[in-house]
Amino acid sequence: MDFGEFVLAASTADLADEPAAREHADAVEFRMDCTPCEYLRRRH
């Protein structure tokens, strides 16, 4: 991916958001720090 130009990145913690995010962003960033605390508590 060439970042020589402006790139709009969408941040999400949910893989299910990826298709919708691609419609509006050049890149999709998956971040664990965006995950709601309650979701993390259920996973442990």
PDB file with one MODEL, atoms N, CA, C and O in Angstrom:
MODEL        1
ATOM      1  N   MET A   1       0.845  -1.172   0.000  1.00  0.00           N
ATOM      2  CA  MET A   1       0.000   0.000   0.000  1.00  0.00           C
ATOM      3  C   MET A   1       0.893   1.238   0.000  1.00  0.00           C
ATOM      4  O   MET A   1       1.807   1.347   0.817  1.00  0.00           O
ATOM      5  N   ASP A   2       0.636   2.151  -0.895  1.00  0.00           N
ATOM      6  CA  ASP A   2       1.420   3.383  -1.014  1.00  0.00           C
ATOM      7  C   ASP A   2       0.787   4.470  -0.147  1.00  0.00           C
ATOM      8  O   ASP A   2      -0.367   4.847  -0.353  1.00  0.00           O
ATOM      9  N   PHE A   3       1.553   4.969   0.826  1.00  0.00           N
ATOM     10  CA  PHE A   3       1.058   6.021   1.693  1.00  0.00           C
ATOM     11  C   PHE A   3       1.657   7.371   1.315  1.00  0.00           C
ATOM     12  O   PHE A   3       1.795   8.243   2.172  1.00  0.00           O
ATOM     13  N   GLY A   4       2.010   7.556   0.059  1.00  0.00           N
ATOM     14  CA  GLY A   4       2.534   8.821  -0.408  1.00  0.00           C
ATOM     15  C   GLY A   4       1.468   9.900  -0.459  1.00  0.00           C
ATOM     16  O   GLY A   4       1.783  11.088  -0.528  1.00  0.00           O
ATOM     17  N   GLU A   5       0.226   9.495  -0.424  1.00  0.00           N
ATOM     18  CA  GLU A   5      -0.899  10.418  -0.440  1.00  0.00           C
ATOM     19  C   GLU A   5      -1.724  10.222   0.824  1.00  0.00           C
ATOM     20  O   GLU A   5      -1.466   9.305   1.603  1.00  0.00           O
ATOM     21  N   PHE A   6      -2.701  11.073   1.023  1.00  0.00           N
ATOM     22  CA  PHE A   6      -3.599  10.963   2.169  1.00  0.00           C
ATOM     23  C   PHE A   6      -4.355   9.645   2.105  1.00  0.00           C
ATOM     24  O   PHE A   6      -4.886   9.280   1.056  1.00  0.00           O
ATOM     25  N   VAL A   7      -4.404   8.935   3.218  1.00  0.00           N
ATOM     26  CA  VAL A   7      -5.145   7.677   3.324  1.00  0.00           C
ATOM     27  C   VAL A   7      -6.109   7.790   4.497  1.00  0.00           C
ATOM     28  O   VAL A   7      -5.696   8.092   5.617  1.00  0.00           O
ATOM     29  N   LEU A   8      -7.388   7.550   4.243  1.00  0.00           N
ATOM     30  CA  LEU A   8      -8.388   7.566   5.296  1.00  0.00           C
ATOM     31  C   LEU A   8      -8.513   6.153   5.857  1.00  0.00           C
ATOM     32  O   LEU A   8      -8.845   5.218   5.128  1.00  0.00           O
ATOM     33  N   ALA A   9      -8.247   6.001   7.152  1.00  0.00           N
ATOM     34  CA  ALA A   9      -8.333   4.700   7.807  1.00  0.00           C
ATOM     35  C   ALA A   9      -9.518   4.676   8.761  1.00  0.00           C
ATOM     36  O   ALA A   9      -9.733   5.610   9.532  1.00  0.00           O
ATOM     37  N   ALA A  10     -10.275   3.599   8.695  1.00  0.00           N
ATOM     38  CA  ALA A  10     -11.365   3.370   9.644  1.00  0.00           C
ATOM     39  C   ALA A  10     -10.842   2.434  10.724  1.00  0.00           C
ATOM     40  O   ALA A  10     -10.210   1.424  10.413  1.00  0.00           O
ATOM     41  N   SER A  11     -11.094   2.753  11.977  1.00  0.00           N
ATOM     42  CA  SER A  11     -10.661   1.914  13.101  1.00  0.00           C
ATOM     43  C   SER A  11     -11.853   1.159  13.649  1.00  0.00           C
ATOM     44  O   SER A  11     -12.921   1.731  13.866  1.00  0.00           O
ATOM     45  N   THR A  12     -11.663  -0.126  13.870  1.00  0.00           N
ATOM     46  CA  THR A  12     -12.710  -0.957  14.443  1.00  0.00           C
ATOM     47  C   THR A  12     -12.096  -2.092  15.232  1.00  0.00           C
ATOM     48  O   THR A  12     -10.950  -2.475  14.998  1.00  0.00           O
ATOM     49  N   ALA A  13     -12.850  -2.624  16.156  1.00  0.00           N
ATOM     50  CA  ALA A  13     -12.411  -3.796  16.911  1.00  0.00           C
ATOM     51  C   ALA A  13     -13.239  -5.013  16.524  1.00  0.00           C
ATOM     52  O   ALA A  13     -13.023  -6.106  17.047  1.00  0.00           O
ATOM     53  N   ASP A  14     -14.178  -4.828  15.617  1.00  0.00           N
ATOM     54  CA  ASP A  14     -15.092  -5.900  15.232  1.00  0.00           C
ATOM     55  C   ASP A  14     -14.904  -6.229  13.756  1.00  0.00           C
ATOM     56  O   ASP A  14     -15.118  -5.374  12.896  1.00  0.00           O
ATOM     57  N   LEU A  15     -14.508  -7.456  13.462  1.00  0.00           N
ATOM     58  CA  LEU A  15     -14.301  -7.859  12.069  1.00  0.00           C
ATOM     59  C   LEU A  15     -15.572  -7.724  11.234  1.00  0.00           C
ATOM     60  O   LEU A  15     -15.494  -7.555  10.017  1.00  0.00           O
ATOM     61  N   ALA A  16     -16.719  -7.795  11.861  1.00  0.00           N
ATOM     62  CA  ALA A  16     -17.988  -7.668  11.145  1.00  0.00           C
ATOM     63  C   ALA A  16     -18.184  -6.266  10.574  1.00  0.00           C
ATOM     64  O   ALA A  16     -18.976  -6.091   9.648  1.00  0.00           O
ATOM     65  N   ASP A  17     -17.486  -5.266  11.102  1.00  0.00           N
ATOM     66  CA  ASP A  17     -17.597  -3.886  10.610  1.00  0.00           C
ATOM     67  C   ASP A  17     -16.799  -3.646   9.329  1.00  0.00           C
ATOM     68  O   ASP A  17     -16.985  -2.628   8.662  1.00  0.00           O
ATOM     69  N   GLU A  18     -15.924  -4.566   8.990  1.00  0.00           N
ATOM     70  CA  GLU A  18     -14.992  -4.353   7.872  1.00  0.00           C
ATOM     71  C   GLU A  18     -15.687  -4.069   6.542  1.00  0.00           C
ATOM     72  O   GLU A  18     -15.289  -3.115   5.874  1.00  0.00           O
ATOM     73  N   PRO A  19     -16.698  -4.828   6.108  1.00  0.00           N
ATOM     74  CA  PRO A  19     -17.319  -4.532   4.810  1.00  0.00           C
ATOM     75  C   PRO A  19     -17.904  -3.120   4.725  1.00  0.00           C
ATOM     76  O   PRO A  19     -17.733  -2.441   3.713  1.00  0.00           O
ATOM     77  N   ALA A  20     -18.581  -2.683   5.764  1.00  0.00           N
ATOM     78  CA  ALA A  20     -19.163  -1.331   5.763  1.00  0.00           C
ATOM     79  C   ALA A  20     -18.075  -0.271   5.797  1.00  0.00           C
ATOM     80  O   ALA A  20     -18.204   0.766   5.147  1.00  0.00           O
ATOM     81  N   ALA A  21     -17.016  -0.514   6.538  1.00  0.00           N
ATOM     82  CA  ALA A  21     -15.923   0.458   6.639  1.00  0.00           C
ATOM     83  C   ALA A  21     -15.213   0.627   5.306  1.00  0.00           C
ATOM     84  O   ALA A  21     -14.799   1.737   4.970  1.00  0.00           O
ATOM     85  N   ARG A  22     -15.063  -0.436   4.548  1.00  0.00           N
ATOM     86  CA  ARG A  22     -14.375  -0.364   3.252  1.00  0.00           C
ATOM     87  C   ARG A  22     -15.088   0.550   2.266  1.00  0.00           C
ATOM     88  O   ARG A  22     -14.459   1.112   1.370  1.00  0.00           O
ATOM     89  N   GLU A  23     -16.397   0.700   2.428  1.00  0.00           N
ATOM     90  CA  GLU A  23     -17.149   1.591   1.543  1.00  0.00           C
ATOM     91  C   GLU A  23     -16.730   3.045   1.728  1.00  0.00           C
ATOM     92  O   GLU A  23     -16.879   3.852   0.810  1.00  0.00           O
ATOM     93  N   HIS A  24     -16.207   3.387   2.906  1.00  0.00           N
ATOM     94  CA  HIS A  24     -15.932   4.781   3.246  1.00  0.00           C
ATOM     95  C   HIS A  24     -14.463   5.087   3.500  1.00  0.00           C
ATOM     96  O   HIS A  24     -14.095   6.255   3.620  1.00  0.00           O
ATOM     97  N   ALA A  25     -13.616   4.066   3.586  1.00  0.00           N
ATOM     98  CA  ALA A  25     -12.212   4.275   3.956  1.00  0.00           C
ATOM     99  C   ALA A  25     -11.278   3.565   2.986  1.00  0.00           C
ATOM    100  O   ALA A  25     -11.659   2.600   2.325  1.00  0.00           O
ATOM    101  N   ASP A  26     -10.053   4.060   2.915  1.00  0.00           N
ATOM    102  CA  ASP A  26      -9.028   3.440   2.074  1.00  0.00           C
ATOM    103  C   ASP A  26      -8.383   2.242   2.756  1.00  0.00           C
ATOM    104  O   ASP A  26      -7.890   1.331   2.091  1.00  0.00           O
ATOM    105  N   ALA A  27      -8.389   2.246   4.088  1.00  0.00           N
ATOM    106  CA  ALA A  27      -7.776   1.178   4.870  1.00  0.00           C
ATOM    107  C   ALA A  27      -8.624   0.929   6.108  1.00  0.00           C
ATOM    108  O   ALA A  27      -9.336   1.817   6.576  1.00  0.00           O
ATOM    109  N   VAL A  28      -8.539  -0.286   6.631  1.00  0.00           N
ATOM    110  CA  VAL A  28      -9.256  -0.635   7.854  1.00  0.00           C
ATOM    111  C   VAL A  28      -8.229  -1.090   8.882  1.00  0.00           C
ATOM    112  O   VAL A  28      -7.413  -1.971   8.612  1.00  0.00           O
ATOM    113  N   GLU A  29      -8.277  -0.485  10.054  1.00  0.00           N
ATOM    114  CA  GLU A  29      -7.342  -0.788  11.139  1.00  0.00           C
ATOM    115  C   GLU A  29      -8.126  -1.516  12.233  1.00  0.00           C
ATOM    116  O   GLU A  29      -9.125  -1.004  12.739  1.00  0.00           O
ATOM    117  N   PHE A  30      -7.663  -2.711  12.587  1.00  0.00           N
ATOM    118  CA  PHE A  30      -8.295  -3.477  13.648  1.00  0.00           C
ATOM    119  C   PHE A  30      -7.559  -3.205  14.941  1.00  0.00           C
ATOM    120  O   PHE A  30      -6.355  -3.447  15.038  1.00  0.00           O
ATOM    121  N   ARG A  31      -8.280  -2.698  15.947  1.00  0.00           N
ATOM    122  CA  ARG A  31      -7.652  -2.277  17.202  1.00  0.00           C
ATOM    123  C   ARG A  31      -8.337  -2.937  18.381  1.00  0.00           C
ATOM    124  O   ARG A  31      -9.560  -2.889  18.515  1.00  0.00           O
ATOM    125  N   MET A  32      -7.544  -3.547  19.225  1.00  0.00           N
ATOM    126  CA  MET A  32      -8.089  -4.158  20.429  1.00  0.00           C
ATOM    127  C   MET A  32      -8.438  -3.111  21.480  1.00  0.00           C
ATOM    128  O   MET A  32      -9.276  -3.371  22.343  1.00  0.00           O
ATOM    129  N   ASP A  33      -7.821  -1.944  21.431  1.00  0.00           N
ATOM    130  CA  ASP A  33      -8.145  -0.932  22.429  1.00  0.00           C
ATOM    131  C   ASP A  33      -9.469  -0.226  22.129  1.00  0.00           C
ATOM    132  O   ASP A  33      -9.915   0.602  22.924  1.00  0.00           O
ATOM    133  N   CYS A  34     -10.098  -0.536  21.006  1.00  0.00           N
ATOM    134  CA  CYS A  34     -11.423   0.003  20.688  1.00  0.00           C
ATOM    135  C   CYS A  34     -12.531  -0.924  21.164  1.00  0.00           C
ATOM    136  O   CYS A  34     -13.711  -0.585  21.079  1.00  0.00           O
ATOM    137  N   THR A  35     -12.151  -2.091  21.662  1.00  0.00           N
ATOM    138  CA  THR A  35     -13.125  -3.084  22.081  1.00  0.00           C
ATOM    139  C   THR A  35     -13.759  -2.684  23.409  1.00  0.00           C
ATOM    140  O   THR A  35     -13.047  -2.347  24.354  1.00  0.00           O
ATOM    141  N   PRO A  36     -15.079  -2.718  23.492  1.00  0.00           N
ATOM    142  CA  PRO A  36     -15.746  -2.383  24.756  1.00  0.00           C
ATOM    143  C   PRO A  36     -15.295  -3.307  25.881  1.00  0.00           C
ATOM    144  O   PRO A  36     -15.098  -4.502  25.660  1.00  0.00           O
ATOM    145  N   CYS A  37     -15.134  -2.773  27.064  1.00  0.00           N
ATOM    146  CA  CYS A  37     -14.653  -3.543  28.215  1.00  0.00           C
ATOM    147  C   CYS A  37     -15.542  -4.742  28.507  1.00  0.00           C
ATOM    148  O   CYS A  37     -15.035  -5.807  28.859  1.00  0.00           O
ATOM    149  N   GLU A  38     -16.839  -4.597  28.373  1.00  0.00           N
ATOM    150  CA  GLU A  38     -17.754  -5.704  28.658  1.00  0.00           C
ATOM    151  C   GLU A  38     -17.485  -6.886  27.722  1.00  0.00           C
ATOM    152  O   GLU A  38     -17.526  -8.039  28.151  1.00  0.00           O
ATOM    153  N   TYR A  39     -17.215  -6.608  26.473  1.00  0.00           N
ATOM    154  CA  TYR A  39     -16.890  -7.671  25.515  1.00  0.00           C
ATOM    155  C   TYR A  39     -15.621  -8.405  25.954  1.00  0.00           C
ATOM    156  O   TYR A  39     -15.569  -9.634  25.906  1.00  0.00           O
ATOM    157  N   LEU A  40     -14.614  -7.668  26.376  1.00  0.00           N
ATOM    158  CA  LEU A  40     -13.369  -8.289  26.813  1.00  0.00           C
ATOM    159  C   LEU A  40     -13.588  -9.152  28.064  1.00  0.00           C
ATOM    160  O   LEU A  40     -12.987 -10.220  28.185  1.00  0.00           O
ATOM    161  N   ARG A  41     -14.436  -8.706  28.986  1.00  0.00           N
ATOM    162  CA  ARG A  41     -14.701  -9.478  30.194  1.00  0.00           C
ATOM    163  C   ARG A  41     -15.347 -10.817  29.866  1.00  0.00           C
ATOM    164  O   ARG A  41     -15.041 -11.822  30.509  1.00  0.00           O
ATOM    165  N   ARG A  42     -16.234 -10.848  28.876  1.00  0.00           N
ATOM    166  CA  ARG A  42     -16.902 -12.099  28.501  1.00  0.00           C
ATOM    167  C   ARG A  42     -15.945 -13.069  27.833  1.00  0.00           C
ATOM    168  O   ARG A  42     -16.163 -14.279  27.889  1.00  0.00           O
ATOM    169  N   ARG A  43     -14.890 -12.568  27.202  1.00  0.00           N
ATOM    170  CA  ARG A  43     -13.953 -13.418  26.473  1.00  0.00           C
ATOM    171  C   ARG A  43     -12.967 -14.118  27.405  1.00  0.00           C
ATOM    172  O   ARG A  43     -12.330 -15.082  26.980  1.00  0.00           O
ATOM    173  N   HIS A  44     -12.812 -13.682  28.649  1.00  0.00           N
ATOM    174  CA  HIS A  44     -11.810 -14.281  29.549  1.00  0.00           C
ATOM    175  C   HIS A  44     -12.448 -15.214  30.525  1.00  0.00           C
ATOM    176  O   HIS A  44     -11.758 -15.806  31.355  1.00  0.00           O
TER     177      HIS A  44
ENDMDL
END
